[in-house]
């Protein structure tokens, strides 16, 4: 019998037992499985990332919504369903009540995963890159829901910065305004997602997972708004996308989007897809390298937090 605080929010037996025991748990999003990678590699990567968490001594909690139920921790059948089922929705936090009411299924974005992880009692979440303020914000005012969720959700999110297709300086400014703490992991500059660095400075640097856990304890001790902690972990230089190739292809992608009138929610998948094709898959490999590193670091922070 599953342990659950609510019928539409169901931790798996393994995750519920780990949380009850105070054991380390790491949340993982599901959009990279359903929307970010081709089959069958998406399922292979999903299993690989869960294995990284287990090898570190923590429990993975891949999060998705299946038939209206928010699953926090997926079994093998559920993981395969997220990897292979057609027509899965991409669900942000705002979509969760609708999905529950209509018994819909979908993969969770950063905003939805952060919200559900926190509701389930999970403190650490690993992902690739965050959403943020889009280029041309003054005309379109296009801003990811990730930022608002992180401004009111007590979660520690390990990422490789924000997607490099975005306006990075404006995103950092917005995070500062909303009171979201950013700590660079062994770096003084904000990572550039596919790139080791965006070139933008950040105020705080940490050297070890234990320091991240100490910041989390400081958040709890001080109280105040339930904001997130972003641990910005850069992709290694040797595994980053070639910066010149990145800049050239991104420039072409932005021009193509303007030429074809791509806006709104369609712009992110359009630009990311263009980068994958324009770099012959090198951008995807850099993305996966970043995700692997973030999952490994998040697992180490989860162990430090549990201790």
URFENFEN-V850672 format. One record per residue. N is the residue number from 1. RES is the residue in three letters. SS is DSSP state (helix for helix, strand for strand, loop for the rest). PHI is phi as a letter, one per 40 degrees, with the letter a starting at -180 (none if undefined). PSI is psi in radians with two decimals (* if undefined). Layout:
n: [N/N]
res: [RES/RES]
ss: [SS/SS]
phi: [PHI/PHI]
psi: [PSI/PSI]
//
This chain:
n: [1/2/3/4/5/6/7/8/9/10/11/12/13/14/15/16/17/18/19/20/21/22/23/24/25/26/27/28/29/30/31/32/33/34/35/36/37/38/39/40/41/42/43/44/45/46/47/48/49/50/51/52/53/54/55/56/57/58/59/60/61/62/63/64/65/66/67/68/69/70/71/72/73/74/75/76/77/78/79/80/81/82/83/84/85/86/87/88/89/90/91/92/93/94/95/96/97/98/99/100/101/102/103/104/105/106/107/108/109/110/111/112/113/114/115/116/117/118/119/120/121/122/123/124/125/126/127/128/129/130/131/132/133/134/135/136/137/138/139/140/141/142/143/144/145/146/147/148/149/150/151/152/153/154/155/156/157/158/159/160/161/162/163/164/165/166/167/168/169/170/171/172/173/174/175/176/177/178/179/180/181/182/183/184/185/186/187/188/189/190/191/192/193/194/195/196/197/198/199/200/201/202/203/204/205/206/207/208/209/210/211/212/213/214/215/216/217/218/219/220/221/222/223/224/225/226/227/228/229/230/231/232/233/234/235/236/237/238/239/240/241/242/243/244/245/246/247/248/249/250/251/252/253/254/255/256/257/258/259/260/261/262/263/264/265/266/267/268/269/270/271/272/273/274/275/276/277/278/279/280/281/282/283/284/285/286/287/288/289/290/291/292/293/294/295/296/297/298/299/300/301/302/303/304/305/306/307]
res: [UNK/UNK/UNK/UNK/UNK/UNK/UNK/UNK/UNK/UNK/UNK/UNK/UNK/UNK/UNK/UNK/UNK/UNK/UNK/UNK/UNK/UNK/UNK/UNK/UNK/UNK/UNK/UNK/UNK/UNK/UNK/UNK/UNK/UNK/UNK/UNK/UNK/UNK/UNK/UNK/UNK/UNK/UNK/UNK/UNK/UNK/UNK/UNK/UNK/UNK/UNK/UNK/UNK/UNK/UNK/UNK/UNK/UNK/UNK/UNK/UNK/UNK/UNK/UNK/UNK/UNK/UNK/UNK/UNK/UNK/UNK/UNK/UNK/UNK/UNK/UNK/UNK/UNK/UNK/UNK/UNK/UNK/UNK/UNK/UNK/UNK/UNK/UNK/UNK/UNK/UNK/UNK/UNK/UNK/UNK/UNK/UNK/UNK/UNK/UNK/UNK/UNK/UNK/UNK/UNK/UNK/UNK/UNK/UNK/UNK/UNK/UNK/UNK/UNK/UNK/UNK/UNK/UNK/UNK/UNK/UNK/UNK/UNK/UNK/UNK/UNK/UNK/UNK/UNK/UNK/UNK/UNK/UNK/UNK/UNK/UNK/UNK/UNK/UNK/UNK/UNK/UNK/UNK/UNK/UNK/UNK/UNK/UNK/UNK/UNK/UNK/UNK/UNK/UNK/UNK/UNK/UNK/UNK/UNK/UNK/UNK/UNK/UNK/UNK/UNK/UNK/UNK/UNK/UNK/UNK/UNK/UNK/UNK/UNK/UNK/UNK/UNK/UNK/UNK/UNK/UNK/UNK/UNK/UNK/UNK/UNK/UNK/UNK/UNK/UNK/UNK/UNK/UNK/UNK/UNK/UNK/UNK/UNK/UNK/UNK/UNK/UNK/UNK/UNK/UNK/UNK/UNK/UNK/UNK/UNK/UNK/UNK/UNK/UNK/UNK/UNK/UNK/UNK/UNK/UNK/UNK/UNK/UNK/UNK/UNK/UNK/UNK/UNK/UNK/UNK/UNK/UNK/UNK/UNK/UNK/UNK/UNK/UNK/UNK/UNK/UNK/UNK/UNK/UNK/UNK/UNK/UNK/UNK/UNK/UNK/UNK/UNK/UNK/UNK/UNK/UNK/UNK/UNK/UNK/UNK/UNK/UNK/UNK/UNK/UNK/UNK/UNK/UNK/UNK/UNK/UNK/UNK/UNK/UNK/UNK/UNK/UNK/UNK/UNK/UNK/UNK/UNK/UNK/UNK/UNK/UNK/UNK/UNK/UNK/UNK/UNK/UNK/UNK/UNK/UNK/UNK/UNK/UNK/UNK/UNK/UNK/UNK/UNK/UNK/UNK/UNK/UNK]
ss: [loop/loop/loop/loop/loop/strand/loop/loop/strand/strand/strand/loop/helix/helix/helix/helix/helix/helix/helix/helix/helix/loop/loop/loop/strand/strand/strand/strand/loop/loop/helix/helix/helix/helix/loop/loop/loop/loop/loop/loop/helix/helix/helix/helix/helix/helix/helix/helix/helix/helix/helix/helix/helix/helix/helix/loop/loop/loop/strand/strand/strand/strand/strand/strand/strand/strand/loop/loop/strand/strand/strand/strand/loop/loop/loop/helix/helix/helix/helix/helix/helix/helix/helix/helix/loop/loop/loop/loop/strand/strand/strand/loop/helix/helix/helix/helix/helix/helix/helix/helix/helix/loop/loop/loop/loop/strand/strand/strand/loop/helix/helix/helix/helix/helix/helix/helix/helix/helix/helix/helix/loop/loop/loop/strand/strand/strand/loop/loop/loop/strand/loop/loop/strand/loop/loop/loop/helix/helix/helix/helix/loop/loop/strand/loop/helix/helix/helix/helix/helix/helix/loop/loop/loop/loop/loop/strand/strand/strand/strand/loop/strand/strand/loop/loop/loop/loop/loop/helix/helix/helix/helix/helix/helix/helix/helix/helix/helix/loop/loop/loop/strand/strand/strand/strand/strand/loop/loop/loop/strand/loop/loop/strand/loop/loop/strand/loop/loop/loop/loop/loop/strand/loop/loop/strand/strand/strand/loop/loop/helix/helix/helix/helix/helix/helix/helix/helix/helix/helix/helix/helix/helix/helix/loop/loop/loop/loop/loop/loop/strand/strand/strand/strand/loop/loop/loop/loop/helix/helix/helix/loop/loop/loop/helix/helix/helix/helix/helix/helix/helix/helix/helix/helix/helix/helix/helix/helix/helix/helix/helix/helix/loop/loop/loop/loop/loop/helix/helix/helix/helix/helix/helix/helix/helix/helix/helix/helix/helix/helix/loop/loop/loop/helix/helix/helix/helix/helix/helix/helix/helix/helix/helix/helix/helix/helix/helix/helix/helix/helix/helix/helix/helix/helix/helix/helix/helix/helix/loop]
phi: [none/c/c/a/c/a/c/b/b/b/c/c/d/c/c/c/c/c/c/c/c/g/c/c/b/b/c/b/c/b/c/c/c/c/b/c/b/c/c/c/c/c/c/c/c/d/c/c/c/c/c/c/c/c/c/c/g/b/b/c/b/c/b/a/b/b/f/g/b/c/c/b/h/b/c/c/c/c/c/c/c/c/c/b/c/c/g/c/c/c/b/c/d/c/c/c/c/c/c/c/c/c/f/c/b/a/c/c/c/d/c/c/c/d/c/c/c/c/c/c/g/c/b/b/b/b/a/c/b/c/c/a/c/c/c/g/d/c/c/c/f/c/b/c/c/d/c/c/c/c/c/a/b/c/b/b/b/c/a/c/g/b/d/c/c/c/c/c/d/c/c/c/c/c/c/c/d/c/g/c/c/b/b/c/c/f/a/b/b/c/c/b/g/c/b/d/a/c/g/c/c/b/c/b/b/b/b/a/d/c/c/c/c/c/c/c/c/c/d/c/c/c/g/g/d/c/c/c/b/c/b/c/b/c/c/d/d/c/b/c/c/d/d/c/c/d/c/c/c/c/d/c/c/c/c/c/c/c/c/c/g/c/a/g/c/c/c/c/c/c/c/c/c/c/c/c/c/c/b/f/g/c/c/c/c/c/c/c/c/c/c/d/c/c/c/c/c/d/c/c/c/c/c/c/c/c/c]
psi: [2.29/2.52/2.19/2.44/-0.34/2.49/-0.35/0.09/1.84/1.81/2.55/2.85/-0.74/-0.80/-0.75/-0.73/-0.71/-0.76/-0.72/-0.55/-0.07/0.36/2.75/2.33/2.43/2.15/2.50/2.46/2.90/-0.13/-0.52/-0.50/-0.86/-0.58/-0.29/-0.29/2.62/2.72/2.58/0.12/-0.48/-0.72/-0.66/-0.77/-0.70/-0.79/-0.69/-0.78/-0.68/-0.64/-0.62/-0.74/-0.81/-0.72/-0.47/-0.18/0.27/3.04/2.19/2.50/1.44/2.33/2.37/2.94/2.15/2.09/0.71/-0.09/2.21/1.92/2.12/1.61/2.06/2.47/3.13/-0.71/-0.75/-0.66/-0.75/-0.63/-0.76/-0.58/-0.42/-0.37/2.30/2.70/0.18/2.39/2.75/2.00/2.10/3.12/-0.71/-0.38/-0.23/-0.78/-0.62/-0.77/-0.69/-0.78/-0.66/0.11/0.67/2.85/2.53/2.89/2.59/2.35/-3.06/-0.77/-0.79/-0.71/-0.75/-0.82/-0.85/-0.67/-0.83/-0.70/-0.56/-0.19/0.28/2.36/-0.36/2.36/2.31/2.38/-3.07/-1.36/2.63/2.82/3.03/-2.67/2.23/2.69/2.52/0.45/-0.58/-0.41/-0.79/-0.40/0.81/2.01/2.35/2.51/-0.29/-0.74/-0.75/-0.73/-0.75/-0.39/-0.15/0.46/2.17/1.53/2.59/2.07/2.12/2.13/2.95/0.78/-2.66/2.80/2.34/-0.13/-0.14/3.06/1.68/-0.85/-0.73/-0.62/-0.76/-0.69/-0.73/-0.72/-0.68/-0.79/-0.66/0.01/0.44/2.16/2.37/2.24/2.18/2.28/1.84/0.64/2.61/-0.07/2.68/2.29/2.80/0.50/-1.62/-0.40/2.63/-0.64/2.57/-0.21/-0.13/2.24/2.65/2.71/-0.52/2.46/2.40/2.74/-0.27/2.68/-0.59/-0.54/-0.64/-0.77/-0.64/-0.68/-0.73/-0.73/-0.60/-0.70/-0.82/-0.67/-0.64/-0.48/-2.57/-2.88/2.52/1.21/2.89/2.90/2.14/2.10/1.88/1.94/1.86/2.57/2.44/2.55/-0.72/-0.32/0.04/2.84/2.47/2.10/-0.69/-0.74/-0.75/-0.89/-0.68/-0.86/-0.64/-0.70/-0.73/-0.69/-0.76/-0.70/-0.70/-0.69/-0.73/-0.70/-0.66/0.02/0.55/2.16/3.13/-2.50/-0.33/-0.29/-0.72/-0.94/-0.55/-0.86/-0.73/-0.70/-0.70/-0.72/-0.70/-0.82/-0.75/-0.35/0.21/0.67/-0.09/-0.56/-0.63/-0.72/-0.67/-0.68/-0.82/-0.64/-0.71/-0.78/-0.78/-0.80/-0.66/-0.69/-0.72/-0.77/-0.74/-0.65/-0.70/-0.64/-0.69/-0.69/-0.74/-0.66/-0.71/-0.48/*]
//
